[in-house]
């Protein structure tokens, strides 16, 4: 993931105390499973159209002087539009009293942290269709997410007897039954852990490379990314069970598998360099920066993605039904 460049360094004089600068430890975490499984594509600022082209039938064997039949072609556009995401934070004006080197070090940490948050945000938005900060469904994203676009689902519940590797085979089978290739999989830490527990009759591990939390990047030769972003936003809906009691059904994503190489496109349209704001109320908190001796650090980026062929993907979801108290 790219790290935003740093601009707008203002009023650089003075310094932080050595104790403060020396304890700037970067604890920001974030990565994109989708980005690891697919290729980045430049996205124009005003969006772009990707066309899916498909010949609907096979070639026709025709006898000499025989009649030819229609083959047929599908040619459909998919529009990829960029979405703006931002991250900003207030801090004391003491920041402006630091030396230039100390400010650059701090802003570099902020930019690196922002890049990680964007990486995680891509997964949360493109898989679940949510605003990463609130965790709620975004009208801006709408159906442009795997949770809504993918209809090939392997549902796991209390009555499921299939092992996790059988569930995986079933999901892969759904993709291949749609005459599509499987180039990768994103799975939850829970699903990885369940695979790691599987043994043969003699007690030998079926997946020894997954022992002790390992995630090698490939399982049985299939590129695989293990990420907590996959189950990060469980969907909850109220249902009525056979009895007279109401219950809550929670469905949680655990695996997304399919052709990421060809049919998931993503990229950056525009990068807004990190900047320091000294005036106004940039986060709409009702606090004027100058009135509270604060500054605001912000970075923005425009990122877009598209799921070109939904049938090239399948998901494994765990369903839990619990009675309401």
HELIX and SHEET records of a PDB file:
HELIX    1   1 UNK A   18  UNK A   22  1                                   5    
HELIX    2   2 UNK A   33  UNK A   37  1                                   5    
HELIX    3   3 UNK A   93  UNK A   97  5                                   5    
HELIX    4   4 UNK A  100  UNK A  128  1                                  29    
HELIX    5   5 UNK A  146  UNK A  149  1                                   4    
HELIX    6   6 UNK A  164  UNK A  177  1                                  14    
HELIX    7   7 UNK A  189  UNK A  197  1                                   9    
HELIX    8   8 UNK A  208  UNK A  213  5                                   6    
HELIX    9   9 UNK A  260  UNK A  263  1                                   4    
HELIX   10  10 UNK A  290  UNK A  292  5                                   3    
HELIX   11  11 UNK A  310  UNK A  312  5                                   3    
SHEET    1   A 2 UNK A  48  UNK A  55  0                                        
SHEET    2   A 2 UNK A  73  UNK A  80 -1                                        
SHEET    1   B 3 UNK A  82  UNK A  92  0                                        
SHEET    2   B 3 UNK A 294  UNK A 307 -1                                        
SHEET    3   B 3 UNK A 264  UNK A 277 -1                                        
SHEET    1   C 6 UNK A 153  UNK A 156  0                                        
SHEET    2   C 6 UNK A 313  UNK A 323  1                                        
SHEET    3   C 6 UNK A 246  UNK A 258 -1                                        
SHEET    4   C 6 UNK A 184  UNK A 187 -1                                        
SHEET    5   C 6 UNK A 222  UNK A 226  1                                        
SHEET    6   C 6 UNK A 218  UNK A 219 -1                                        
SHEET    1   D 4 UNK A 153  UNK A 156  0                                        
SHEET    2   D 4 UNK A 313  UNK A 323  1                                        
SHEET    3   D 4 UNK A 246  UNK A 258 -1                                        
SHEET    4   D 4 UNK A 235  UNK A 240 -1                                        
END                                                                             
